[in-house]
Amino acid sequence: LTWNANTENDLAGYKIYRATKSGEYGAPIATLDGNPTTYTATGLKMGTTYFFVITAYDSVGNESARSNEVSKSIF
């Protein structure tokens, strides 16, 4: 996954969410501190479609709205 960097001064990092059904996200699969703009998903199964969203969070834990959803089918 790649995304544009957040430019807020109090950015603390990003949270990555993954699901196998559109819009059905649970806890984040990764929390990335700082301002990285890439993440490599691991443990994906062949024949499965995955959906991803990203949020940004600040230094006191406030979390942004979710990004637009993207999907990837593994074949």
Stockholm file with secondary structure:
# STOCKHOLM 1.0

chainA/1-75         LTWNANTENDLAGYKIYRATKSGEYGAPIATLDGNPTTYTATGLKMGTTYFFVITAYDSVGNESARSNEVSKSIF
#=GR chainA/1-75 SS CBCCCCCCTTEEEEEEEEESSTTCCCSCSEEEESCCCBCCCCSCCTTCEEEEEEEEEETTCCBCCCCCCEEEECC
#=GC SS_cons        CBCCCCCCTTEEEEEEEEESSTTCCCSCSEEEESCCCBCCCCSCCTTCEEEEEEEEEETTCCBCCCCCCEEEECC
//
